[in-house]
Amino acid sequence: MLGPIARHLWHIHLKGYEQLPADGPAILCPNHISFLDSAFLMLTLPRNIGFVGKAEYMNSWKTKYLFPAMGMIPIDRSGGSRSQSALDLAADVLRDGGLFGIFPEGTRSRDGKLYKGRTGAARLALEVDCPIYPVGIVGTADIQPPGAKAPRPFKSCSITIGEPVSPDRYHDRSEPHLAWRSMIDEVMFEIRELTGQQYCNHYAGEPPDTEEPVVARPASVVDAAPPPERVLVGVD
């Protein structure tokens, strides 16, 4: 269960958690709008979950020991062999039947929009043959906006787990890169439907393409289903 402090400070609405498998490998792909996203997801899941996080967290005394203890695998976002080694460790967790979480945008959204997903999660799903569960997080940016030093108390957020995206339809693609891109694009579409965010068809932090904004139906913390009395406690 959530600790007594967290339970009194924030109201976290949960929806779709019953869809998660009781055992076996699965990848969770949340949108990323706040530093708290991974912590709240880990606290509310019924199973332990590992996460890939940026290697820069290892440079801070505040997170150097805490995050690895919570199951974080640091990833060097410059790419190459260092990034691949983190994905290899994630694949090992999944082959052992564990849950793994990956923020497909690769970094936090500073403006609240949803950005193009990187293909690491799809590569893992196809390699290990496990589903990806899109996760929509709404409201954590109000609790701790990007750049804020501490979370704000007495606010609400919601976490919604969507229906799984199966790798089955993508295994027979002749071009692996196209299969990865197609699968992660499906995941991003589902996340957009869960959160109502405007979608930007380019990577976070890179110049935008010429495109029309895409907006899903609005999501609201108020409309989210209230959490059960029992709140259960896991690359790019």
N, C-alpha and C positions, 0 to 999 in steps of 0.2 A: 504494500500500500504506500501511497505518498506519505512522506513524513509529516508530522503534525504541523511543522512550520509552513511547508509548502501548501498544505491543505487549507490553512487559514489565510494565506497570503493571496492565492490565486484560485480561480474557478476554471478548471480545465474540462471542457466538454469533449466527450469521446464518442466516436461513431464508427461502425464498421469493424471493430476489433474482433468480432466473432468470425470474420472471414479468414483470419490468420490460421495456418495449420498448427496443430498441437505439437507436431514434431516435424523433422525434416528440413532441408535447406530452403531458404527464401530470401529474396533481396527486397528491401524497402527503399523506395525512392521518394523522399520528401522534397517539397520546395524549401527554400532557405531564405528566411527574412530576418532572423535574429540569432544571436549567439546562443539563445536558450533552446533552439529547436531540437537539437540532438539530446540535450539533458531531459526535456519534458517527454520526448518520445521514449527514451530509455526508462524513465520513471513509471510510465503508464503501460508498458508492454507486459504481457504475461510470460514472456521468455526473455532470457538474456540476449543482447544484441551487440555486435561489434560495429564500429564505425571507422571509416577512413576520414582522417582530418588533416588539415594542412600542417606541414612539418614545422612551421613557424611557432606553433604552440609549444614546441619543445624548448624554445628560447626564453620562455617566461616562467618565472618561479611559481606563478599562480596556477599554471596548467601543466607544467612539465611532468609532474608525478600523478596528478589527479586524473588527467584524461587517459593515459595508458592504463591506469587501474580500472577505469570504466569500460575498457575494451577498445580504445581508439588505436588504429594503426596509422602512424604518420606517413603522409605522402608528399614527396617533392613535386610541386606543381610545374616545375620546369620541364617535365616530361622525360623521355628516354628510359634508360634502364632503372633509374631510381623509382620512377612512377610505376613501372612494370613490376618491380619487386613488391610494392604494396598490393597490387592487384593479385599477385601470386599468393600472398599471405591471406588475402580475402577469399581466394578460391579454396585454400586449405580449410578455412573456417566453414565454408559452405559444404565441402565434401565430407566434413565431420558432422553434417546435419544441423549446422547452426544458422542463425539469422544474421544478415549483414545489412547495414544501412549505408547508402551512398547518396550524397547530394548531387544530382545529375548536372545542376548548373555549375558546379565546381567552386562556387563562392557565394557569399551572401548577396542578395539583391539589395542595393542601396536605395532604390526608388520604389520598391514594392511590386515591380513588374516581374513576370516570369520569363526567363531567358532560355535560349536554345540549350538542349541537353547534350552533354558529352557522352561518348559511347561506351565508357568503361563498364557501366552496369549491364548493358546489353551483351557485351563481350563475355562478362562473367556468367550471365544467365545462359547463354548458348554453350559455353564451355562446360558448365556444371550441370546443365539441363534442369534449371529451377525457375520458378515464376518470379516476376517482379510485381510488387504491390505498390501502386502509386499512393502517395500520402499527401493530403492537403492540409497545410497548417495555416491558420488564420488567427491574427491577434497577438502573436508573440512580439511583433515589431512595436506594438504599443506598450508592452511590458518592458522590453529592453530594446530600444531602437539601435541601429548601427552607430557605434561611437559612444553610446552611453556606458558609464562605468559601473552602474549597478541597476538591477531590475526595479521596476516600479510596483509597489504592492497594490492589492485589492482590485486587480483588473482581470478580465476574462480572456480566454483564448479557446480555440477548438482544434482538434486533431481528428481528421477523417481518413480512414483507410479504404481505398477503393478496391474494385474487383481486380483480380490478378491478370497480368498480361503474360500469356504463356509463350515459351520459346518454340512451341511445336510448329507454328506457321512459318517460322523463319529458318529452320534447320536446312531446308532443301534449296536455299538461295545459292546460286552459283558464285555470287560475289559476296564474300564475308562482310566487307565494309558497307555494302548496301543493306545487308541484313541487319547489321548493328545500327545503322542510321534509321532504318525503317522501324525497328523495334523501339528505340529510345524516343523517336518522334511520337509513337503511339502512347508511350508512357507520359510524355510531356502534355499531350492532348488531354489525357485523363486527369492529370494534376490540375490543369487549367479549369476543367469542368468542376473539380472539387473546390477550388479556391476562388474562382471568378476573376483571377488576375488577367491583366492585359498581357498578351504573349508577344514577345519580340523575337523574330527569327534570326537572331545573331547571338554570339556568346557574350556573357556579361563582361563588361570592360572593354569590348571591342566596338569599332564604329558600326553603326546600324546600316542595314541594307535599305534599299527603297522598298517600302512595304506599307500595306494598310494595317492599322492596329486591329487586333482580334481580341474581343472581349467575350468572356463566357457569362452565363447568368450569374448575378451577384451571389456571393456566399456571405452568411452572417453568423456571427457567434450566437446571436440571440435565437436564430432559427435552428441552431444545431441541437441535436438530441442531448439531454442532460446526462452526465455520467452516472453509471450505476453506483449503488452504495459502496460496492467493493471495487476500488480502483487498483488495478494490478501493475506490478512493476515488470542493448544490445548491445564514385571515385574517379573521383575524376580529377 
